Amino acid sequence: MTAAYSPNASARAARDDSPWIRSWNEGPASRLTLICLPHAGGSAGFYRTWAALMPPEVELVGIQYPGREDRFDDPESAGMGELVTAVADAVLPLLDRPYALFGHSMGSAVAWELAHELDRREAPGPRRLFASGRAAPGKAVTGQLHRQDDDVLCAELSRLGGTSREVLDDPGLRSLILTAVRHDYRIIETHRPEERPPLSCPIHVLTGGADPELGEERSRDRAGGWADLTTARTEVRVFPGDHFYLTPRRREVVATVLRRMDPSLTTDGRRTWPSTP
């Protein structure tokens, strides 16, 4: 049985006790929330360095999927539906203020499904949906990589970038990473999105110009299909870089997200944000 939206649910308990939620900068000045969904094989920690770039008005929340890092022993989700149901249960208490969803690669599909699941529960919808590095659900090309051997998976990670060669060459680390990657690839490669009415929030598509998944040419083609999934406007921003463009372009990406969430959050010379470690 899924939880329904309740504005009286304990947001503090959710932040402190939920295995799904990682919050790094929540404080008394927070009035907006940015909920970030990781890529296949990724973790909430992928977004942790963004916290140093957040103004005090924005709480940064990362979602920790099971089967990795401190959740390595937690049971894997059976599929996209089970994963999204659990994420929706976890974030419901955090929706007492305006929020946006940001998903990279597989995380963009999770974010889209999450927005629909929250709408089904009559919860507040996101102010914005940021879809990074992947074509829209139903348009993205999928395969059967989750059924392939470790060498094929490693070759795919090398193709996309974002995973160092040293990590893949270490047998222990390689095993941990590939376990999570195979689990997530199974979810995204078996995902068959249902036909649904379009969302009502703007969708912002972000991509690296050299990304083999959603490069510059594909992003110009109706924003990789995302424009069909909302009645609001769709905007495309292409950054220099590959599939993991958002690592070297972190400051630009965060500034773009903040500007779209609320123009008053842009850097204006009067606020000095701390450097990213």
Disulfide bonds with the S-S distance in Angstrom:
none
